[in-house]
Amino acid sequence: MAIGCQLLGGTFAVLVQVALAVSAICTLLYKRMTERPRRPWLIWFFDASKQAFAGMLQHLVNISFGILFASSGAASQCAWYLTNFVVSVACGVLILWGFMASYKWCVEKYNLVLLRTGEYGSPPSWRPWLAQLCIWGFFSSFEKFLTAVFVILPLHTHLDTLSVMLEAPFRAYPATELIFVMVIAPIVLNAAFFWAVDNLIMRKHRGVGGRYNCVLTYG
């Protein structure tokens, strides 16, 4: 069992979590600024809060897997956190895209208006938002378990060896390693992931003159 860099404990770790949350929110705010047309603030909040909830669940799963995989390998918890994070981001977008394609098909086939992603009624209501929040949270967490079962566990030995090699320069500096694996690298990966996922869960409603209508598109 590796010791090295640990994921939990102390004020420093809490500040790291806060930095991750701020980076994700800033990414979504910037994305809204670049949209044409821009989503109304309430619609943006509903979309962003679904990602925030799912992101919190994913972060907890990442930490749990980082501790679990490190307990049976040579790499530290921090190294396994980053390894799991990278694999999940690489595979996660594809898995979530598949989930959302199937979800969209079911919703449209059975006319499940309440579950149309990114659509909250007129005026916007909390009921469809809450239903979509729970579904998106489940999808996002389930994606982590699929990635762990079908990718990380079969390749555990090889990924552990790679993680040990990659974290070698940081071994003597656990605080620096913690900043790198939970702040610097995730900020870059989260920015790409949240940007891509926001395109999956938002609904672009562009009609004549830029007004909003009920056409369902992604991307």
Accessible surface in RSA format (square Angstrom, percent):
REM  Atomic radii and reference values for relative SASA: ProtOr
REM  Chains: A
REM  Algorithm: Lee & Richards
REM  Probe-radius: 1.40
REM  Slices: 20
REM RES _ NUM      All-atoms   Total-Side   Main-Chain    Non-polar    All polar
REM                ABS   REL    ABS   REL    ABS   REL    ABS   REL    ABS   REL
RES MET A   1   163.43  84.6  96.68  64.0  66.75 158.9  65.43  55.6  98.00 129.8
RES ALA A   2     9.16   8.4   0.28   0.4   8.89  20.2   8.63  12.2   0.53   1.4
RES ILE A   3   136.24  77.5 130.66  97.3   5.59  13.5 131.90  95.0   4.34  11.8
RES GLY A   4    32.95  40.6   0.00   N/A  32.95  40.6  17.71  48.6  15.23  34.1
RES CYS A   5     2.34   1.8   0.85   1.0   1.49   3.5   0.27   0.7   2.07   2.2
RES GLN A   6    75.61  42.3  64.08  46.8  11.53  27.4  43.65  92.9  31.96  24.2
RES LEU A   7     0.23   0.1   0.00   0.0   0.23   0.6   0.16   0.1   0.06   0.2
RES LEU A   8   106.35  59.2  86.38  61.8  19.96  50.2  87.05  61.1  19.29  51.9
RES GLY A   9    60.32  74.4   0.00   N/A  60.32  74.4  37.12 101.9  23.20  52.0
RES GLY A  10    57.52  70.9   0.00   N/A  57.52  70.9  39.45 108.3  18.06  40.5
RES THR A  11   102.08  72.6  92.17  93.4   9.91  23.6  58.00  77.9  44.08  66.6
RES PHE A  12    85.79  42.9  81.37  50.4   4.42  11.5  82.77  50.2   3.02   8.7
RES ALA A  13     7.14   6.6   6.65  10.3   0.49   1.1   6.91   9.7   0.23   0.6
RES VAL A  14    90.01  59.2  89.54  81.1   0.47   1.1  89.98  78.2   0.03   0.1
RES LEU A  15   106.72  59.4 101.96  72.9   4.76  12.0 102.23  71.8   4.50  12.1
RES VAL A  16     5.66   3.7   4.13   3.7   1.53   3.7   5.59   4.9   0.07   0.2
RES GLN A  17    46.97  26.3  41.45  30.3   5.52  13.2  40.50  86.2   6.48   4.9
RES VAL A  18    79.09  52.0  76.38  69.1   2.72   6.5  79.08  68.7   0.01   0.0
RES ALA A  19    35.68  32.8  26.47  40.9   9.20  20.9  33.25  46.8   2.42   6.4
RES LEU A  20    14.08   7.8  12.65   9.1   1.43   3.6  12.93   9.1   1.15   3.1
RES ALA A  21    53.40  49.1  43.79  67.6   9.60  21.8  52.83  74.4   0.57   1.5
RES VAL A  22    78.92  51.9  78.37  70.9   0.55   1.3  78.92  68.6   0.00   0.0
RES SER A  23    16.46  13.9   7.58  10.1   8.88  20.5  14.48  30.8   1.98   2.8
RES ALA A  24    13.27  12.2  12.99  20.1   0.28   0.6  13.27  18.7   0.00   0.0
RES ILE A  25    90.65  51.6  89.94  67.0   0.71   1.7  90.63  65.3   0.02   0.0
RES CYS A  26    67.64  51.2  62.87  70.1   4.76  11.2  25.18  63.8  42.46  45.8
RES THR A  27    19.99  14.2  13.60  13.8   6.39  15.2   9.86  13.2  10.13  15.3
RES LEU A  28     6.81   3.8   6.68   4.8   0.13   0.3   6.68   4.7   0.12   0.3
RES LEU A  29    62.65  34.9  62.02  44.4   0.63   1.6  62.02  43.6   0.63   1.7
RES TYR A  30   125.39  58.5 124.10  70.6   1.29   3.4  83.72  62.9  41.66  51.4
RES LYS A  31     9.69   4.7   9.69   5.9   0.00   0.0   2.75   2.5   6.94   7.4
RES ARG A  32    21.60   9.1  21.60  11.0   0.00   0.0   0.54   0.7  21.06  12.8
RES MET A  33   109.70  56.8 105.50  69.8   4.20  10.0  80.76  68.7  28.94  38.3
RES THR A  34    63.37  45.1  39.61  40.2  23.76  56.6  39.81  53.5  23.56  35.6
RES GLU A  35    16.94   9.7  10.44   7.9   6.50  15.5  16.92  32.7   0.03   0.0
RES ARG A  36   159.92  67.1 135.97  69.3  23.94  57.0  68.88  94.1  91.04  55.2
RES PRO A  37    44.57  32.5  29.45  26.8  15.12  55.0  36.32  30.0   8.25  51.3
RES ARG A  38   108.16  45.4  94.60  48.2  13.56  32.3  24.41  33.4  83.75  50.8
RES ARG A  39     3.11   1.3   3.04   1.5   0.08   0.2   2.34   3.2   0.78   0.5
RES PRO A  40    61.75  45.0  52.29  47.7   9.45  34.4  61.74  51.0   0.00   0.0
RES TRP A  41   149.06  59.8 144.33  69.9   4.72  11.1 121.06  64.5  28.00  45.4
RES LEU A  42    84.21  46.9  77.82  55.7   6.39  16.1  81.12  57.0   3.08   8.3
RES ILE A  43    24.04  13.7  24.04  17.9   0.00   0.0  24.04  17.3   0.00   0.0
RES TRP A  44    26.23  10.5  26.23  12.7   0.00   0.0  25.31  13.5   0.92   1.5
RES PHE A  45   106.38  53.2 106.38  65.9   0.00   0.0 106.38  64.5   0.00   0.0
RES PHE A  46    15.45   7.7  15.45   9.6   0.00   0.0  15.45   9.4   0.00   0.0
RES ASP A  47     0.39   0.3   0.39   0.4   0.00   0.0   0.23   0.5   0.15   0.2
RES ALA A  48    11.20  10.3   9.89  15.3   1.31   3.0  10.41  14.7   0.79   2.1
RES SER A  49    18.93  16.0  12.60  16.8   6.32  14.6  16.83  35.8   2.10   2.9
RES LYS A  50     2.00   1.0   2.00   1.2   0.00   0.0   0.33   0.3   1.67   1.8
RES GLN A  51     4.50   2.5   2.69   2.0   1.80   4.3   1.01   2.2   3.48   2.6
RES ALA A  52    60.20  55.4  45.75  70.6  14.46  32.9  54.10  76.2   6.10  16.2
RES PHE A  53    66.89  33.5  61.56  38.1   5.33  13.9  66.22  40.1   0.67   1.9
RES ALA A  54     2.56   2.4   2.56   4.0   0.00   0.0   2.56   3.6   0.00   0.0
RES GLY A  55    14.99  18.5   0.00   N/A  14.99  18.5  10.11  27.7   4.88  10.9
RES MET A  56   103.96  53.8  95.55  63.2   8.41  20.0  61.87  52.6  42.09  55.8
RES LEU A  57    47.66  26.5  46.93  33.6   0.72   1.8  47.29  33.2   0.36   1.0
RES GLN A  58    14.26   8.0  14.26  10.4   0.00   0.0   4.65   9.9   9.62   7.3
RES HIS A  59    37.57  20.5  35.35  24.6   2.23   5.7  33.73  34.8   3.85   4.5
RES LEU A  60    97.79  54.5  96.09  68.7   1.70   4.3  96.65  67.9   1.15   3.1
RES VAL A  61    21.08  13.9  18.90  17.1   2.18   5.2  21.04  18.3   0.04   0.1
RES ASN A  62     2.61   1.8   2.61   2.5   0.00   0.0   0.00   0.0   2.61   2.5
RES ILE A  63    14.83   8.4  14.83  11.1   0.00   0.0  14.83  10.7   0.00   0.0
RES SER A  64    63.94  54.0  55.92  74.6   8.02  18.5  30.64  65.3  33.29  46.6
RES PHE A  65    20.13  10.1  20.13  12.5   0.00   0.0  20.13  12.2   0.00   0.0
RES GLY A  66     0.00   0.0   0.00   N/A   0.00   0.0   0.00   0.0   0.00   0.0
RES ILE A  67    59.74  34.0  59.06  44.0   0.68   1.6  59.06  42.5   0.68   1.8
RES LEU A  68   104.62  58.3 100.22  71.7   4.40  11.1 103.56  72.7   1.06   2.9
RES PHE A  69     6.18   3.1   6.08   3.8   0.09   0.2   6.18   3.7   0.00   0.0
RES ALA A  70     1.47   1.3   1.47   2.3   0.00   0.0   1.47   2.1   0.00   0.0
RES SER A  71    51.01  43.1  34.18  45.6  16.83  38.8  24.60  52.4  26.40  37.0
RES SER A  72    83.03  70.2  51.57  68.8  31.46  72.5  51.60 109.9  31.43  44.0
RES GLY A  73    12.23  15.1   0.00   N/A  12.23  15.1  10.38  28.5   1.85   4.1
RES ALA A  74    58.94  54.2  46.08  71.1  12.86  29.3  53.58  75.5   5.36  14.2
RES ALA A  75     0.00   0.0   0.00   0.0   0.00   0.0   0.00   0.0   0.00   0.0
RES SER A  76     0.16   0.1   0.16   0.2   0.00   0.0   0.16   0.3   0.00   0.0
RES GLN A  77    14.80   8.3  14.80  10.8   0.00   0.0   0.71   1.5  14.10  10.7
RES CYS A  78     0.00   0.0   0.00   0.0   0.00   0.0   0.00   0.0   0.00   0.0
RES ALA A  79     7.29   6.7   2.08   3.2   5.21  11.8   6.05   8.5   1.24   3.3
RES TRP A  80     0.00   0.0   0.00   0.0   0.00   0.0   0.00   0.0   0.00   0.0
RES TYR A  81     0.30   0.1   0.30   0.2   0.00   0.0   0.00   0.0   0.30   0.4
RES LEU A  82    31.46  17.5  31.46  22.5   0.00   0.0  31.46  22.1   0.00   0.0
RES THR A  83    18.79  13.4  13.47  13.7   5.33  12.7  11.54  15.5   7.25  11.0
RES ASN A  84     0.94   0.6   0.94   0.9   0.00   0.0   0.00   0.0   0.94   0.9
RES PHE A  85    12.75   6.4  12.75   7.9   0.00   0.0  12.75   7.7   0.00   0.0
RES VAL A  86    67.56  44.5  66.81  60.5   0.75   1.8  66.81  58.1   0.75   2.0
RES VAL A  87    21.64  14.2  19.61  17.8   2.03   4.9  21.64  18.8   0.00   0.0
RES SER A  88     1.80   1.5   0.97   1.3   0.83   1.9   0.80   1.7   0.99   1.4
RES VAL A  89    23.04  15.2  20.87  18.9   2.17   5.2  21.25  18.5   1.80   4.9
RES ALA A  90    67.36  61.9  43.76  67.5  23.60  53.7  54.85  77.2  12.51  33.1
RES CYS A  91    33.31  25.2  31.15  34.7   2.16   5.1   7.22  18.3  26.10  28.1
RES GLY A  92     0.00   0.0   0.00   N/A   0.00   0.0   0.00   0.0   0.00   0.0
RES VAL A  93    42.80  28.2  42.80  38.7   0.00   0.0  42.80  37.2   0.00   0.0
RES LEU A  94   130.67  72.8 123.82  88.6   6.85  17.2 124.19  87.2   6.48  17.4
RES ILE A  95    44.61  25.4  36.92  27.5   7.69  18.5  43.35  31.2   1.26   3.4
RES LEU A  96     0.40   0.2   0.40   0.3   0.00   0.0   0.40   0.3   0.00   0.0
RES TRP A  97   153.72  61.7 153.43  74.3   0.30   0.7 124.11  66.2  29.62  48.0
RES GLY A  98    27.44  33.8   0.00   N/A  27.44  33.8  25.55  70.1   1.88   4.2
RES PHE A  99    43.82  21.9  41.36  25.6   2.46   6.4  42.46  25.7   1.36   3.9
RES MET A 100     8.24   4.3   7.78   5.1   0.46   1.1   7.04   6.0   1.20   1.6
RES ALA A 101    44.84  41.2  31.46  48.6  13.38  30.4  38.47  54.2   6.37  16.9
RES SER A 102    68.29  57.7  61.56  82.2   6.73  15.5  36.25  77.2  32.05  44.9
RES TYR A 103    24.53  11.5  18.48  10.5   6.05  15.7  23.04  17.3   1.49   1.8
RES LYS A 104    72.91  35.6  71.05  43.6   1.86   4.4  31.83  28.6  41.08  43.8
RES TRP A 105   150.04  60.2 144.14  69.8   5.90  13.9 120.94  64.5  29.11  47.2
RES CYS A 106    50.64  38.3  50.64  56.5   0.00   0.0  14.10  35.7  36.53  39.4
RES VAL A 107     3.40   2.2   3.40   3.1   0.00   0.0   3.40   3.0   0.00   0.0
RES GLU A 108    71.66  41.1  53.59  40.5  18.08  43.0  29.39  56.9  42.27  34.5
RES LYS A 109   119.19  58.1  83.04  50.9  36.16  86.1  43.06  38.8  76.13  81.1
RES TYR A 110   134.13  62.6 113.58  64.6  20.55  53.5  85.14  64.0  48.99  60.4
RES ASN A 111    93.97  64.8  82.43  79.7  11.54  27.8  25.81  62.1  68.16  65.9
RES LEU A 112    73.24  40.8  68.85  49.3   4.39  11.0  73.24  51.4   0.00   0.0
RES VAL A 113    79.44  52.3  74.23  67.2   5.21  12.5  74.23  64.5   5.21  14.1
RES LEU A 114    90.38  50.3  83.84  60.0   6.54  16.5  87.47  61.4   2.92   7.8
RES LEU A 115    38.48  21.4  38.48  27.5   0.00   0.0  38.48  27.0   0.00   0.0
RES ARG A 116    49.41  20.7  48.28  24.6   1.14   2.7   4.44   6.1  44.97  27.3
RES THR A 117     6.42   4.6   5.41   5.5   1.01   2.4   3.21   4.3   3.21   4.9
RES GLY A 118     1.12   1.4   0.00   N/A   1.12   1.4   0.00   0.0   1.12   2.5
RES GLU A 119    27.04  15.5  23.95  18.1   3.08   7.3  14.53  28.1  12.51  10.2
RES TYR A 120     2.57   1.2   0.00   0.0   2.57   6.7   0.09   0.1   2.49   3.1
RES GLY A 121    47.15  58.1   0.00   N/A  47.15  58.1  33.47  91.8  13.68  30.6
RES SER A 122   117.08  98.9  79.47 106.1  37.61  86.6  41.59  88.6  75.49 105.8
RES PRO A 123   116.89  85.2 106.89  97.4  10.00  36.4 110.80  91.5   6.09  37.8
RES PRO A 124    47.90  34.9  29.43  26.8  18.47  67.1  29.43  24.3  18.47 114.8
RES SER A 125    34.80  29.4  29.26  39.0   5.54  12.8  30.80  65.6   4.00   5.6
RES TRP A 126   140.06  56.2 137.49  66.6   2.57   6.0 119.47  63.7  20.59  33.4
RES ARG A 127   144.53  60.7 139.82  71.3   4.71  11.2  44.19  60.4 100.34  60.8
RES PRO A 128    11.31   8.2  11.31  10.3   0.00   0.0  11.31   9.3   0.00   0.0
RES TRP A 129    50.71  20.4  50.71  24.5   0.00   0.0  50.71  27.0   0.00   0.0
RES LEU A 130    72.47  40.4  72.47  51.8   0.00   0.0  72.47  50.9   0.00   0.0
RES ALA A 131    25.40  23.4  14.96  23.1  10.44  23.8  24.27  34.2   1.13   3.0
RES GLN A 132     4.87   2.7   3.46   2.5   1.40   3.3   4.02   8.5   0.85   0.6
RES LEU A 133    19.69  11.0  19.69  14.1   0.00   0.0  19.69  13.8   0.00   0.0
RES CYS A 134    72.90  55.1  63.76  71.1   9.15  21.5  27.54  69.8  45.36  48.9
RES ILE A 135    45.92  26.1  43.07  32.1   2.86   6.9  45.92  33.1   0.00   0.0
RES TRP A 136     9.99   4.0   9.63   4.7   0.36   0.9   8.05   4.3   1.94   3.1
RES GLY A 137     0.47   0.6   0.00   N/A   0.47   0.6   0.31   0.9   0.15   0.3
RES PHE A 138   124.42  62.2 115.93  71.8   8.48  22.1 122.96  74.5   1.46   4.2
RES PHE A 139    31.28  15.6  31.28  19.4   0.00   0.0  31.28  19.0   0.00   0.0
RES SER A 140     1.32   1.1   1.32   1.8   0.00   0.0   0.00   0.0   1.32   1.8
RES SER A 141    19.88  16.8  19.88  26.5   0.00   0.0  17.26  36.8   2.62   3.7
RES PHE A 142    83.24  41.6  80.77  50.0   2.46   6.4  82.70  50.1   0.54   1.6
RES GLU A 143     0.98   0.6   0.98   0.7   0.00   0.0   0.00   0.0   0.98   0.8
RES LYS A 144     9.94   4.8   9.04   5.5   0.90   2.1   0.64   0.6   9.30   9.9
RES PHE A 145    97.54  48.8  97.23  60.2   0.31   0.8  97.54  59.1   0.00   0.0
RES LEU A 146    46.57  25.9  44.61  31.9   1.96   4.9  44.97  31.6   1.61   4.3
RES THR A 147     1.28   0.9   0.00   0.0   1.28   3.0   1.28   1.7   0.00   0.0
RES ALA A 148     4.24   3.9   4.23   6.5   0.02   0.0   4.23   6.0   0.02   0.0
RES VAL A 149    77.54  51.0  70.99  64.3   6.55  15.8  70.99  61.7   6.55  17.8
RES PHE A 150   144.96  72.5 123.92  76.8  21.04  54.7 125.12  75.9  19.84  56.8
RES VAL A 151    42.80  28.2  40.82  37.0   1.98   4.8  42.80  37.2   0.00   0.0
RES ILE A 152     0.08   0.0   0.08   0.1   0.00   0.0   0.08   0.1   0.00   0.0
RES LEU A 153    94.54  52.7  80.42  57.5  14.12  35.5  80.81  56.7  13.74  37.0
RES PRO A 154    87.40  63.7  48.24  44.0  39.16 142.3  61.07  50.4  26.33 163.6
RES LEU A 155    81.86  45.6  81.80  58.5   0.06   0.1  81.86  57.5   0.00   0.0
RES HIS A 156    30.96  16.9  30.56  21.2   0.40   1.0  19.65  20.3  11.31  13.2
RES THR A 157    99.93  71.1  95.25  96.6   4.68  11.1  64.27  86.3  35.65  53.9
RES HIS A 158   130.80  71.5 122.97  85.5   7.82  20.0  74.62  76.9  56.18  65.4
RES LEU A 159    23.51  13.1  23.24  16.6   0.27   0.7  23.49  16.5   0.02   0.1
RES ASP A 160    15.32  10.7  15.32  15.2   0.00   0.0   1.81   4.3  13.51  13.5
RES THR A 161    77.22  54.9  73.62  74.6   3.59   8.6  55.97  75.2  21.24  32.1
RES LEU A 162    84.84  47.2  83.29  59.6   1.55   3.9  84.43  59.3   0.41   1.1
RES SER A 163     2.45   2.1   0.40   0.5   2.05   4.7   1.93   4.1   0.52   0.7
RES VAL A 164    48.38  31.8  48.10  43.5   0.28   0.7  48.10  41.8   0.28   0.8
RES MET A 165   126.58  65.6 109.85  72.7  16.73  39.8  96.52  82.1  30.06  39.8
RES LEU A 166   115.09  64.1 102.29  73.2  12.80  32.2 105.23  73.9   9.86  26.5
RES GLU A 167     7.11   4.1   5.07   3.8   2.04   4.9   7.11  13.8   0.00   0.0
RES ALA A 168    58.98  54.2  44.12  68.1  14.86  33.8  45.50  64.1  13.48  35.7
RES PRO A 169    97.57  71.1  69.44  63.3  28.13 102.2  82.75  68.3  14.82  92.1
RES PHE A 170    48.69  24.4  48.69  30.2   0.00   0.0  48.69  29.5   0.00   0.0
RES ARG A 171    93.10  39.1  76.52  39.0  16.58  39.5  46.40  63.4  46.70  28.3
RES ALA A 172    81.07  74.5  49.09  75.8  31.99  72.8  60.27  84.9  20.81  55.1
RES TYR A 173   136.96  63.9 132.80  75.6   4.16  10.8  89.64  67.4  47.32  58.3
RES PRO A 174    66.38  48.4  64.92  59.2   1.46   5.3  65.56  54.1   0.82   5.1
RES ALA A 175    59.30  54.5  53.92  83.2   5.38  12.2  58.32  82.1   0.98   2.6
RES THR A 176    70.26  50.0  69.07  70.0   1.19   2.8  41.93  56.3  28.33  42.8
RES GLU A 177     2.43   1.4   2.43   1.8   0.00   0.0   0.78   1.5   1.65   1.3
RES LEU A 178    12.34   6.9  12.34   8.8   0.00   0.0  12.34   8.7   0.00   0.0
RES ILE A 179    65.62  37.3  65.62  48.9   0.00   0.0  65.62  47.3   0.00   0.0
RES PHE A 180    69.02  34.5  68.93  42.7   0.08   0.2  68.93  41.8   0.08   0.2
RES VAL A 181     4.55   3.0   4.55   4.1   0.00   0.0   4.55   4.0   0.00   0.0
RES MET A 182     0.10   0.1   0.10   0.1   0.00   0.0   0.00   0.0   0.10   0.1
RES VAL A 183    24.46  16.1  24.46  22.1   0.00   0.0  24.46  21.3   0.00   0.0
RES ILE A 184    92.18  52.5  89.15  66.4   3.03   7.3  91.66  66.0   0.53   1.4
RES ALA A 185    16.10  14.8   9.43  14.6   6.67  15.2  15.98  22.5   0.12   0.3
RES PRO A 186     0.00   0.0   0.00   0.0   0.00   0.0   0.00   0.0   0.00   0.0
RES ILE A 187    65.58  37.3  64.55  48.1   1.03   2.5  64.55  46.5   1.03   2.8
RES VAL A 188   101.29  66.7  95.52  86.5   5.78  13.9  99.02  86.0   2.28   6.2
RES LEU A 189    42.82  23.8  42.42  30.3   0.40   1.0  42.82  30.1   0.00   0.0
RES ASN A 190    18.34  12.6  18.23  17.6   0.11   0.3   1.16   2.8  17.18  16.6
RES ALA A 191    34.91  32.1  33.05  51.0   1.86   4.2  33.49  47.2   1.43   3.8
RES ALA A 192    64.47  59.3  49.66  76.6  14.81  33.7  59.76  84.2   4.71  12.5
RES PHE A 193    16.17   8.1  14.94   9.3   1.23   3.2  16.17   9.8   0.00   0.0
RES PHE A 194    13.88   6.9  13.88   8.6   0.00   0.0  13.88   8.4   0.00   0.0
RES TRP A 195    93.46  37.5  93.46  45.2   0.00   0.0  74.70  39.8  18.76  30.4
RES ALA A 196    34.11  31.4  27.15  41.9   6.96  15.8  31.02  43.7   3.09   8.2
RES VAL A 197     1.64   1.1   1.64   1.5   0.00   0.0   1.64   1.4   0.00   0.0
RES ASP A 198     1.36   1.0   1.36   1.4   0.00   0.0   0.00   0.0   1.36   1.4
RES ASN A 199    33.29  23.0  33.27  32.2   0.02   0.0   5.93  14.3  27.36  26.4
RES LEU A 200    18.35  10.2  18.35  13.1   0.00   0.0  18.35  12.9   0.00   0.0
RES ILE A 201     1.20   0.7   1.20   0.9   0.00   0.0   1.20   0.9   0.00   0.0
RES MET A 202     7.69   4.0   7.69   5.1   0.00   0.0   7.69   6.5   0.00   0.0
RES ARG A 203     2.33   1.0   1.24   0.6   1.10   2.6   0.00   0.0   2.33   1.4
RES LYS A 204    89.08  43.5  83.47  51.2   5.62  13.4  50.78  45.7  38.30  40.8
RES HIS A 205    18.27  10.0  16.25  11.3   2.03   5.2  10.67  11.0   7.61   8.9
RES ARG A 206   150.88  63.3 128.43  65.5  22.44  53.4  40.56  55.4 110.31  66.9
RES GLY A 207    22.91  28.3   0.00   N/A  22.91  28.3  14.33  39.3   8.58  19.2
RES VAL A 208   144.36  95.0 129.68 117.4  14.68  35.4 136.51 118.6   7.85  21.3
RES GLY A 209    81.01  99.9   0.00   N/A  81.01  99.9  42.97 117.9  38.05  85.2
RES GLY A 210    25.18  31.1   0.00   N/A  25.18  31.1  12.72  34.9  12.46  27.9
RES ARG A 211   187.00  78.5 181.89  92.7   5.11  12.2  62.80  85.8 124.19  75.3
RES TYR A 212    91.87  42.9  61.91  35.2  29.96  78.0  61.87  46.5  30.00  37.0
RES ASN A 213    54.55  37.6  43.50  42.0  11.06  26.6  36.98  89.0  17.57  17.0
RES CYS A 214    94.25  71.3  73.83  82.3  20.42  48.0  24.42  61.9  69.83  75.3
RES VAL A 215    86.73  57.1  81.92  74.2   4.81  11.6  86.73  75.4   0.00   0.0
RES LEU A 216    31.24  17.4  13.94  10.0  17.31  43.5  13.94   9.8  17.31  46.6
RES THR A 217    58.58  41.7  55.44  56.2   3.14   7.5  53.76  72.2   4.82   7.3
RES TYR A 218    62.40  29.1  30.98  17.6  31.42  81.8  31.03  23.3  31.37  38.7
RES GLY A 219    49.33  60.8   0.00   N/A  49.33  60.8  48.51 133.1   0.82   1.8
END  Absolute sums over single chains surface
CHAIN  1 A    11165.9       9546.1       1619.7       8429.4       2736.5
END  Absolute sums over all chains
TOTAL         11165.9       9546.1       1619.7       8429.4       2736.5
